[in-house]
Amino acid sequence: MPKEKLFGPFKRKLNISNIQLIEEFYSDYDFVEFYNKALKEDSHKDLEIFRKLLSLDDTILEIGSGSGRVFNDLCNENYDIYGIEPSKEMNKYIVREYRHKIFNIRMQDIEILRDKQLFFSKIIIPATTISLFSHNDFEYFIEKVSLMVKPNGSIIFDFINPSYLRTANGKIHMLEYRESKYYFSNYIQYPYFILNVYLQRDNLKKLSYSVKHLYSLEFLQKICSKYGYNLNIISENDIYIMVEMRKYE
């Protein structure tokens, strides 16, 4: 039920007349715009880190290519990169000449790429996309994708520091963009944290949410030990932790 995924002042917004409740956060234009703007303003520069870790000799797979924030830039820089992105709304942002390298599948359907005989030296999961997947789905992904990771290849991704989420729980922020005001907050409901967003622009009022999963270094270490990877911390600050799971040689 949507009401169970909304909290505090966001739940009370349901009583506003003419409010639109959007259950598919990443399929709505306004909320996709919010997502892109929030990433651009974020101090965590994952693309810069990827550039330092990737080589033009790598064959790269990006999980959750979204609006092409990472994918388009790396394509323009002549990296050999493919992507998976199930949201067709997001795919509209991919540069047209690169769209053939995007597969409209879910992470859980990764075996489709194995059938295409695609193998990768680097797999990247940017923008804390990992948090959209349950622990069970992530473990299933690691089990299946390991057959497509080249020897000594690696999986690189970031996630939100659970310590930050505990301190930020329920704190409301506001972002102004293109005559719209977005009010948003994260709420912990273990094992999830749930993003609530309220949009107001003139007479337009929208409300949405995105359910995300908590990750920790302890959980990732268990997965690495089980499937033959070494876990390395690439960067860490108060908000984000970026790690590399490197496959045993």
URSUL-V913715 format. One line per field, one symbol per residue. psi: psi as a letter, one per 30 degrees, with the letter a starting at -180 (. if undefined). A space follows every 50 residues. Layout:
# URSUL-V913715
psi: ???
This chain:
# URSUL-V913715
psi: keefgklbfeeffffkkgkkjjfieggkeefeeeeeeeeefkfjieeeee effllffkjkkkjifbggeeeeeeefggkjkllkjfjfeefffkkeffff gkkillefgffeeefghkkkfkkkjlhgfeffkleeeeeeeeeeffffkl kgllkklllkjfeeeeffjfkklkkkkhgkkkkllkkkikglkjkkkkkk jbfkklkllkklkklleeeeeeeeeeghlkkkkelkafelkklkjkkk.
